Amino acid sequence: MRTVIELLTFMGLILIYSAVSGQATLPDIQVRTLDGKSVNINDIAQEGQITVINFWATWCHPCKKELDAIAEIFPDWEDDYGLQLVAVSVDDARALAKVGPLVAEKDWPYTVVTDSNQQLMRALQFQSVPHTLLLNQQGEIVYTHSGYLPGDEETLEEEIAALAR
């Protein structure tokens, strides 16, 4: 019995090490711009630049609060870190018509794309929004965060600053 427990513990450590040490990258998935053009997410999140990808929806109040909070400090992030932010709406086809007007109303200074069939979301294996990814200059996902509480943008900035050094 002890050998089985030791073996399971060892296998668990190997899985944890693999998950932590392996750098994930974005899958080759098509998303749509607000004017309906299809584009690969990797063409938006260009290598050589720190990129924040934030998944959100028009019906998600924490999502909108997070994007509003980041909008206030985003110009400083652009200046200080040379980063870009891509806001990916996961609204379904019925709610898709609300995305453009909301973005215009909020005047968010981000690149906004849609993933109405949630293909990108499924490929990245998460299920709820808001969900934030941080990509380093090599296009590797180095930080993820789900949910939003006021102040989370400060934690995100700490992660960004560490990459920019």
Secondary structure, DSSP 8 states (H G I E B T S, - for coil): -HHHHHHHHHHHHHHHHHHHHS-EE----EEEETTS-EEEHHHHS-TTS-EEEEEE-TT-HHHHHHHHHHHHHHHHHHHHH--EEEEEE---TTTGGGHHHHHHHHT--SEEEE-TT-HHHHHTT--SSSEEEEE-TTSEEEEEEES--TTHHHHHHHHHHHHH-
